Amino acid sequence: MADEDTVRELYEGCYRRLVGQLFAICGSRGEAEDAVQEAFVKAVEKPRRFAQVDNPEAWLRTVALNVLRSRYRRASRFHGLLSRQVSPETATTGMSADRVALVDALRQLPYEQREAIALHHIVDLPVREIAAQLGVPEGTVKARLARGRARLAPLLAEFADDAEEVNHV
Protein backbone atom coordinates (compact mmCIF):
# COMPACT_ATOMS: atom_id res chain seq x y z
CA MET A 1 0.00 0.00 0.00
CA ALA A 2 2.85 2.40 0.66
CA ASP A 3 4.11 2.56 -2.90
CA GLU A 4 4.85 6.07 -4.14
CA ASP A 5 1.62 6.49 -6.09
CA THR A 6 -0.55 5.43 -3.17
CA VAL A 7 1.23 7.75 -0.75
CA ARG A 8 0.99 10.59 -3.28
CA GLU A 9 -2.78 10.00 -3.66
CA LEU A 10 -3.20 9.87 0.09
CA TYR A 11 -1.18 13.07 0.44
CA GLU A 12 -3.33 14.85 -2.13
CA GLY A 13 -6.51 13.52 -0.54
CA CYS A 14 -5.97 14.21 3.14
CA TYR A 15 -2.99 16.55 3.65
CA ARG A 16 -5.08 19.73 3.89
CA ARG A 17 -7.67 18.09 6.13
CA LEU A 18 -4.97 16.80 8.51
CA VAL A 19 -3.26 20.20 8.62
CA GLY A 20 -6.59 21.85 9.44
CA GLN A 21 -7.27 19.38 12.23
CA LEU A 22 -3.82 19.77 13.74
CA PHE A 23 -3.95 23.56 13.35
CA ALA A 24 -7.01 23.54 15.59
CA ILE A 25 -4.97 21.68 18.19
CA CYS A 26 -1.70 23.60 18.09
CA GLY A 27 -2.79 27.01 16.77
CA SER A 28 0.15 27.25 14.39
CA ARG A 29 -0.26 26.50 10.73
CA GLY A 30 3.49 25.99 10.30
CA GLU A 31 3.67 23.51 13.19
CA ALA A 32 0.63 21.65 11.84
CA GLU A 33 2.14 21.44 8.35
CA ASP A 34 5.49 20.25 9.73
CA ALA A 35 3.85 17.56 11.86
CA VAL A 36 1.76 16.23 8.96
CA GLN A 37 4.78 16.25 6.67
CA GLU A 38 6.77 14.29 9.27
CA ALA A 39 3.97 11.74 9.42
CA PHE A 40 4.12 11.29 5.64
CA VAL A 41 7.90 10.96 5.80
CA LYS A 42 7.52 8.16 8.36
CA ALA A 43 5.02 6.44 6.07
CA VAL A 44 7.50 6.58 3.19
CA GLU A 45 10.41 5.50 5.41
CA LYS A 46 8.51 2.45 6.70
CA PRO A 47 6.55 1.20 3.68
CA ARG A 48 5.96 -2.34 5.00
CA ARG A 49 4.56 -1.10 8.28
CA PHE A 50 2.44 1.52 6.55
CA ALA A 51 1.11 -1.06 4.07
CA GLN A 52 -0.39 -3.03 6.97
CA VAL A 53 -2.33 -0.08 8.37
CA ASP A 54 -6.12 -0.43 8.20
CA ASN A 55 -6.85 3.31 8.23
CA PRO A 56 -3.93 5.27 6.74
CA GLU A 57 -5.39 8.70 7.53
CA ALA A 58 -5.92 7.80 11.19
CA TRP A 59 -2.36 6.44 11.35
CA LEU A 60 -0.99 9.64 9.85
CA ARG A 61 -3.06 11.74 12.28
CA THR A 62 -1.75 9.71 15.23
CA VAL A 63 1.86 10.09 14.11
CA ALA A 64 1.37 13.83 13.52
CA LEU A 65 -0.26 14.20 16.95
CA ASN A 66 2.70 12.45 18.53
CA VAL A 67 5.03 14.88 16.74
CA LEU A 68 3.01 17.81 18.09
CA ARG A 69 3.02 16.37 21.61
CA SER A 70 6.79 15.95 21.54
CA ARG A 71 7.29 19.50 20.33
CA TYR A 72 4.86 20.86 22.87
CA ARG A 73 6.60 19.07 25.75
CA ARG A 74 9.97 20.29 24.54
CA ALA A 75 8.75 23.87 24.13
CA SER A 76 7.02 23.92 27.51
CA ARG A 77 10.15 22.63 29.21
CA PHE A 78 12.43 25.25 27.71
CA HIS A 79 10.20 28.22 26.93
CA GLY A 80 7.22 28.01 29.29
CA LEU A 81 3.64 27.78 28.15
CA LEU A 82 2.59 28.86 24.69
CA SER A 83 1.65 32.50 24.24
CA ARG A 84 -2.06 33.11 24.70
CA GLN A 85 -2.19 36.13 22.40
CA VAL A 86 -3.40 36.05 18.83
CA SER A 87 -0.38 35.59 16.64
CA PRO A 88 0.01 37.54 13.40
CA GLU A 89 0.14 34.16 11.65
CA THR A 90 -3.39 33.31 12.84
CA ALA A 91 -4.70 36.66 11.71
CA THR A 92 -3.30 36.27 8.19
CA THR A 93 -4.33 32.68 7.40
CA GLY A 94 -7.37 33.83 5.44
CA MET A 95 -9.75 32.20 7.92
CA SER A 96 -13.13 33.59 8.82
CA ALA A 97 -13.49 35.60 12.01
CA ASP A 98 -15.39 32.82 13.76
CA ARG A 99 -12.69 30.29 12.91
CA VAL A 100 -9.99 32.64 14.24
CA ALA A 101 -12.04 33.18 17.42
CA LEU A 102 -12.43 29.42 17.87
CA VAL A 103 -8.72 28.74 17.40
CA ASP A 104 -7.92 31.61 19.76
CA ALA A 105 -10.25 30.18 22.40
CA LEU A 106 -8.80 26.69 21.92
CA ARG A 107 -5.28 28.02 22.46
CA GLN A 108 -6.35 29.14 25.93
CA LEU A 109 -7.15 25.58 26.99
CA PRO A 110 -4.62 23.19 28.46
CA TYR A 111 -3.10 21.08 25.67
CA GLU A 112 -4.86 17.82 26.64
CA GLN A 113 -8.29 19.48 26.65
CA ARG A 114 -7.57 21.29 23.38
CA GLU A 115 -6.51 18.04 21.78
CA ALA A 116 -9.66 16.19 22.92
CA ILE A 117 -11.99 19.04 21.84
CA ALA A 118 -10.40 19.30 18.40
CA LEU A 119 -10.40 15.55 17.76
CA HIS A 120 -14.01 15.20 18.87
CA HIS A 121 -15.63 18.35 17.47
CA ILE A 122 -13.44 19.18 14.49
CA VAL A 123 -12.18 15.78 13.36
CA ASP A 124 -15.51 14.25 14.46
CA LEU A 125 -13.97 11.20 16.11
CA PRO A 126 -15.96 9.25 18.71
CA VAL A 127 -14.63 9.10 22.27
CA ARG A 128 -13.50 5.48 21.79
CA GLU A 129 -11.27 6.37 18.82
CA ILE A 130 -9.84 9.43 20.56
CA ALA A 131 -8.95 7.28 23.57
CA ALA A 132 -7.24 4.76 21.31
CA GLN A 133 -5.29 7.43 19.41
CA LEU A 134 -4.18 9.21 22.57
CA GLY A 135 -3.53 6.04 24.55
CA VAL A 136 -5.77 7.05 27.47
CA PRO A 137 -8.96 5.57 28.96
CA GLU A 138 -12.32 6.68 27.52
CA GLY A 139 -13.21 8.25 30.88
CA THR A 140 -10.15 10.48 30.61
CA VAL A 141 -11.25 11.66 27.17
CA LYS A 142 -14.78 12.35 28.49
CA ALA A 143 -13.36 14.33 31.42
CA ARG A 144 -11.10 16.36 29.11
CA LEU A 145 -14.04 17.08 26.83
CA ALA A 146 -16.26 18.17 29.72
CA ARG A 147 -13.58 20.38 31.27
CA GLY A 148 -12.61 21.80 27.89
CA ARG A 149 -16.21 22.66 27.00
CA ALA A 150 -16.69 24.29 30.39
CA ARG A 151 -13.60 26.46 29.86
CA LEU A 152 -14.55 27.27 26.25
CA ALA A 153 -18.11 28.37 27.05
CA PRO A 154 -17.24 31.77 28.53
CA LEU A 155 -14.54 32.34 25.92
CA LEU A 156 -16.92 31.75 23.04
CA ALA A 157 -20.00 33.33 24.67
CA GLU A 158 -18.77 36.83 23.82
CA PHE A 159 -18.29 35.79 20.19
CA ALA A 160 -21.76 34.19 20.11
CA ASP A 161 -23.26 37.41 21.49
CA ASP A 162 -21.51 39.41 18.74
CA ALA A 163 -22.79 37.03 16.06
CA GLU A 164 -26.31 37.23 17.47
CA GLU A 165 -26.22 41.06 17.32
CA VAL A 166 -25.12 40.92 13.68
CA ASN A 167 -27.98 38.54 12.81
CA HIS A 168 -30.56 40.84 14.42
CA VAL A 169 -29.34 44.02 12.78
C-alpha positions in Angstrom: 0.0 0.0 0.0 2.9 2.4 0.7 4.1 2.6 -2.9 4.9 6.1 -4.1 1.6 6.5 -6.1 -0.6 5.4 -3.2 1.2 7.8 -0.7 1.0 10.6 -3.3 -2.8 10.0 -3.7 -3.2 9.9 0.1 -1.2 13.1 0.4 -3.3 14.9 -2.1 -6.5 13.5 -0.5 -6.0 14.2 3.1 -3.0 16.6 3.6 -5.1 19.7 3.9 -7.7 18.1 6.1 -5.0 16.8 8.5 -3.3 20.2 8.6 -6.6 21.9 9.4 -7.3 19.4 12.2 -3.8 19.8 13.7 -4.0 23.6 13.3 -7.0 23.5 15.6 -5.0 21.7 18.2 -1.7 23.6 18.1 -2.8 27.0 16.8 0.1 27.3 14.4 -0.3 26.5 10.7 3.5 26.0 10.3 3.7 23.5 13.2 0.6 21.7 11.8 2.1 21.4 8.4 5.5 20.3 9.7 3.8 17.6 11.9 1.8 16.2 9.0 4.8 16.2 6.7 6.8 14.3 9.3 4.0 11.7 9.4 4.1 11.3 5.6 7.9 11.0 5.8 7.5 8.2 8.4 5.0 6.4 6.1 7.5 6.6 3.2 10.4 5.5 5.4 8.5 2.4 6.7 6.6 1.2 3.7 6.0 -2.3 5.0 4.6 -1.1 8.3 2.4 1.5 6.6 1.1 -1.1 4.1 -0.4 -3.0 7.0 -2.3 -0.1 8.4 -6.1 -0.4 8.2 -6.8 3.3 8.2 -3.9 5.3 6.7 -5.4 8.7 7.5 -5.9 7.8 11.2 -2.4 6.4 11.4 -1.0 9.6 9.8 -3.1 11.7 12.3 -1.8 9.7 15.2 1.9 10.1 14.1 1.4 13.8 13.5 -0.3 14.2 17.0 2.7 12.5 18.5 5.0 14.9 16.7 3.0 17.8 18.1 3.0 16.4 21.6 6.8 15.9 21.5 7.3 19.5 20.3 4.9 20.9 22.9 6.6 19.1 25.8 10.0 20.3 24.5 8.8 23.9 24.1 7.0 23.9 27.5 10.1 22.6 29.2 12.4 25.3 27.7 10.2 28.2 26.9 7.2 28.0 29.3 3.6 27.8 28.2 2.6 28.9 24.7 1.7 32.5 24.2 -2.1 33.1 24.7 -2.2 36.1 22.4 -3.4 36.1 18.8 -0.4 35.6 16.6 0.0 37.5 13.4 0.1 34.2 11.7 -3.4 33.3 12.8 -4.7 36.7 11.7 -3.3 36.3 8.2 -4.3 32.7 7.4 -7.4 33.8 5.4 -9.7 32.2 7.9 -13.1 33.6 8.8 -13.5 35.6 12.0 -15.4 32.8 13.8 -12.7 30.3 12.9 -10.0 32.6 14.2 -12.0 33.2 17.4 -12.4 29.4 17.9 -8.7 28.7 17.4 -7.9 31.6 19.8 -10.2 30.2 22.4 -8.8 26.7 21.9 -5.3 28.0 22.5 -6.3 29.1 25.9 -7.2 25.6 27.0 -4.6 23.2 28.5 -3.1 21.1 25.7 -4.9 17.8 26.6 -8.3 19.5 26.6 -7.6 21.3 23.4 -6.5 18.0 21.8 -9.7 16.2 22.9 -12.0 19.0 21.8 -10.4 19.3 18.4 -10.4 15.6 17.8 -14.0 15.2 18.9 -15.6 18.3 17.5 -13.4 19.2 14.5 -12.2 15.8 13.4 -15.5 14.3 14.5 -14.0 11.2 16.1 -16.0 9.3 18.7 -14.6 9.1 22.3 -13.5 5.5 21.8 -11.3 6.4 18.8 -9.8 9.4 20.6 -8.9 7.3 23.6 -7.2 4.8 21.3 -5.3 7.4 19.4 -4.2 9.2 22.6 -3.5 6.0 24.5 -5.8 7.1 27.5 -9.0 5.6 29.0 -12.3 6.7 27.5 -13.2 8.2 30.9 -10.1 10.5 30.6 -11.3 11.7 27.2 -14.8 12.4 28.5 -13.4 14.3 31.4 -11.1 16.4 29.1 -14.0 17.1 26.8 -16.3 18.2 29.7 -13.6 20.4 31.3 -12.6 21.8 27.9 -16.2 22.7 27.0 -16.7 24.3 30.4 -13.6 26.5 29.9 -14.6 27.3 26.3 -18.1 28.4 27.1 -17.2 31.8 28.5 -14.5 32.3 25.9 -16.9 31.8 23.0 -20.0 33.3 24.7 -18.8 36.8 23.8 -18.3 35.8 20.2 -21.8 34.2 20.1 -23.3 37.4 21.5 -21.5 39.4 18.7 -22.8 37.0 16.1 -26.3 37.2 17.5 -26.2 41.1 17.3 -25.1 40.9 13.7 -28.0 38.5 12.8 -30.6 40.8 14.4 -29.3 44.0 12.8 
